[in-house]
Amino acid sequence: MKPIFRPVIMAAGLAFAAASAQAEVLRFATWDSNESLEIQKAIAAKFEAAHPGVTVQVEAYGDGYDTKLAAGFGAGDAPDVMYMWNFPAYAPSLLPLDGYLAGENGLDMADFAAGLLPYARVTNEDGTASTLGIPAGYTTFVTYYNKDMFDKAGVPYPVEGWTWADMRAAAVKLAKPDEKVYGYGVDGNPDPYDFETYLWSNGSSWISADGKTTTGYLNAPETTEVFQQFVDMVKGGEAVLFGVGDNGSYRELFNADKLGMVISGTWPMPDFEAAGKNFGVVGLPSFGGKPVHSNVGISSLSIAKDSKQPDLAWEFVKFYASPEAVAMRKNDIPVLNSVAKAQGMDTNPKFAPFLAMLPGADGNLSPAFLRNANWGRAQEVVAEAIQQIYIDQDGIQAILDDAAARADKALTK
């Protein structure tokens, strides 16, 4: 029997070897999990179907994303394509995409939501700029409000164009500190990246436009004013400092009808909906009528500079940014205007405020980490200062002056 079957087995083996030799494996690293990960796997499967012989190996790094990604780059074993946000930190390891973007590249760059592309650009030492990623998903910051709490207190819902004075007036009426019910939630341990939204809206920032100093910015009167307002709100009982002590998270408080308003991105919306909350969404309040600005929580796809198949990697990135793939990512705000409009997000009262808060395309208000490659060290100083302000609730200007001096040193190390 063996002589009869041996040629067949050998032939099958040769066919398998030939197929294996032709197969291309594209590695794609993501930080997502659960539903988002399953959507990404479905997109990868669509790409494979359109590219016979190609296998997309989806690598879910989860909470250890940065550690695993950095280790891969260090060992010369990085994925071909990866989710990315911290472009200054990874710039030396990423492939500039400007060459692919030039000419007929299959992407309608004008369809991308305004203001997203600058977040994926870095300035080189010679003053030129390189595009290191293509937007994949984003969120701006808006105000969530608990309609049932507003109705019970007889307080009108907030409307677009409102101010912090309006916010505080509503918060006072909603709050019942003796019952641990509050009108607004102040993050006791905010990410400095997110917090810069408030500084921009009050005419300040963490760092100068040229990225050389925090003095005059981190400790500017406008910055002090922002912190003083939040401290006053907590002291007055109209707001709760959530996430510290036994105060719980803002999601827990909101779902328990203990919190009337909170500012956040898209992240808590599924939780609020799952809890059956009757909530509304409105844009950010202004500081006395000043222009309101929101930072952007954004994810992009990048290609490793050392990828052995950069052209194939670009084809995957391009497909990931296509209307078909963007429409598949139901739990993201679409990065393409055409998809957002097709899904009715521009008229949906729960999503239209997110789109309205998008920054302009000029990128003038780029976040601090894009202005100085050493911002990570300075940010540690800022985070410590914020915590000290909320613990002491006094001497805010002195704390910020000291932080600016220490942050400037961190920028030059």
ABEGO torsion letter per residue (X at the ends): XAAAAAAAAAAAAAAAAAAAAABBBBBBBBABBEAAAAAAAAAAAAAAAABBGBBBBBBBAEAAAAAAAAAAAAAGABBABBBBABAAAAAAABBBAAAAABEBAGBBAAABBBGAAAAABBBBAAGBBBBABBBABBBBBBBBBBAAAAAAAGBBBBBBGBBAAAAAAAAAAABBAAAGBBABBBBABBBAAAAAAAAAAAGBBABBAAGABABGAAABAAAAAAAAAAAAAAAAGABBBBGBEAAEBAAAAAAAGABABBBBBAAAAAAAAAAGBBBBBBBBBBBGGBBBBBBBBBBBBBBBAABABAAAAAAAAAAAABAAAAAABAABBBABAAAAAAAGAAABAAAAAAAAABBBAAGABBBAAAABAAAAAAAAAAAAAAAAAAAAGBGAAAAAAAAAAAAAAAAAX
